[in-house]
Amino acid sequence: MTDNKIKSSAVETLDRYLAAKRLRRTPERYAILSMVLQMNKHFYVETICRAMAESNFRVSRATVYNTIELFTQAGIVRRHRFGNEPAQFEKIVDTAAANHQHLVCTKCGKVKEIKDPLLLSTLSQRRYQAFTPEYFQFYVYGICSQCSRRLKQHKL
């Protein structure tokens, strides 16, 4: 999906959600949405707060937190909890990128996104009685190559 299509899709999704919940269409929500759409990887709410401050758009931290929660409920972003780290978010308006797996290092906390077509195919074909899956989250916890090298060096 191109950036313009992603942005228009996200705006349409937000518009529909706000109308359905009878919530106001505030400039702050759309400014935060624009900032979220600029994120190309997982982000923390604090990342958005800093980016908003750097862009000279005054918005309270509480507004950012509440708006990110609203985006989660609307299906624009997805929340991830990787181990003991604070919650991270990622935009999911691009449906081609929505289903992927995460490799999470238990030492440094680094997260790597991967696509495993065989796993995706297997999970997509799985059917459940009286249940229709919308998406899946798959995390593999372990030690990344950099941390593994460091551990080996310390043992020598």
Secondary structure, DSSP 8 states (H G I E B T S, - for coil): --HHHHHHHHHHHHHHHHHHHT----HHHHHHHHHHHT--S-B-HHHHHHHHHHTT----HHHHHHHHHHHHHHTSEEEE--TTS--EEEE--SGGGTS-EEEEETTT--EEEE--HHHHHHHHH--BTTB------EEEEE--HHHHHHHHHHH-
